[in-house]
Amino acid sequence: MFWDIYNVIAGLFVATQVLFIFQMIQNYRYALHKSSRRRDSYKPVTLLTVPCKGIDKAFEKNITSFYKLDYDSYYLNFVVEDSDDDAYEKLNLLKEKLALTSKALDVRILVAGLADSSSQKIHNLLHSCANAVDDTEVFAFADSDACLDPDWLAHLVHPLRKKRHGASTGYRWFVPSENNLATLVLSAINGKIAQMLGNTGFNQAWGGSMAIRSETFKELNLDKLWATAVSDDLCLSSTVKKAGLKIMYVPACLVASHEHTTWPKLFEFARRQFLITRVTMPGVWVFAVFCSLYSLAGLWAAAAVAVFAAVVEHPNALFYASIPVLFFAGQLIRSVLRQKMIAKLLPADADNMKAAAMVDILGNCVWSWVLFGCIISSAFGRTITWRGIRYKMISGTKTEKMD
């Protein structure tokens, strides 16, 4: 009876793994093809908002990149909670130094004040949008720890020329600023997620590199939904998809985030991301659990069954042994593909990512367990700490500030 059931499972393992490998190859080709194009035909008036809190790593380098965008019609707003924030003085100094050389139509350093019912980040974003000039056609958002290429904004807004495209997004790639193991593993498991993005319906917006038409923003009442939410990007993703619109992934807007972390910080960060996902988009969280279990079962559980089949001399033992081999080969192929992809998308950081690439390729089977542990840890509780502030998530659009 067991073997009859397992024959069906084994067939599904083989078929789905082959399809999954094929999809990752398609995503790889999509990323390289789309990122190599120039985007000059659609450049609407855009408000780019960058929320800031404290001085991030490579702060001056990152902020300077926002001034150097090759885009003729954008306004640039940096937003802090309070003028006592360390970032406020630094932002003003950089404005004096860089504003006159920038193509930005205007640069403002805004003080949003303390958030009441949403996360501080969302409060900052809403304050910026509320102060947009009347002719603003697109709202674009970026994180202060991202370093942008000059053509980033042109690529990001390009998909929005079509109204069925509700939002556009890039993603982060963690570039280790130090090669300790926790930082290298963070880069590896984040790369697994980044690789899933492509020309698919599974795309989710990422707040550090995303854009939406101001018209769509208002039609979907995102200002009201954001007003009590903790997550800007997943709330936006859920709302856009419920409206029947697409979220377009823009590979050229995958940005470098230079990072150094420790094991406790890695698990805190990953748990927070997956907990926000569980509360805001539970279907996506369940899918993540399934994919993680599938990856582990296809390699480790299938290997155990293959050993047992060999011991009892089952006639299909060789076929059963091929399943964990296929899963191992699939994980190896995917890790090599994503490392080749990122070396081409972020060539300036390629040398700094060599250690991370080796750790990803050689240890990908082990890091799958780390990722699974992070996902499972998010199954419990609703409280997160973000930028030093504790929040309790009641739902995807309702948040209580704990402090």
Secondary structure, DSSP 4 states (H G I P E B T S, - for coil): -HHHHHHHHHHHHHHHHHHHHHHHHHHHHHHHHHHTS---S----EEEEEE--S--TTHHHHHHHHHT---SSEEEEEEES-TTSHHHHHHHHHHHHHGGGS--SEEEEEE----SSS-HHHHHHHHHHHT--TT--EEEEE-TT-B--TTHHHHHHGGGGSTTEEEEEEEEEEEESS--HHHHHHHHHHHHHHTT-SSSTT----TTEEEEEHHHHHHTTHHHHHTT-S-HHHHHHHHHHHTT-EEEEEEEEEEEEEE---HHHHHHHHHHHHHHHHHH-HHHHHHHHHHHHHHHIIIIIHHHHHHHHHHTT-TTHHHHHHHHHHHHHHHHHHHHHHHHHHHHHSGGGTGGGHHHHHHHHHHHHHHHHHHHHHHHHTTS-SEEEETTEEEEEEETTEEEE--
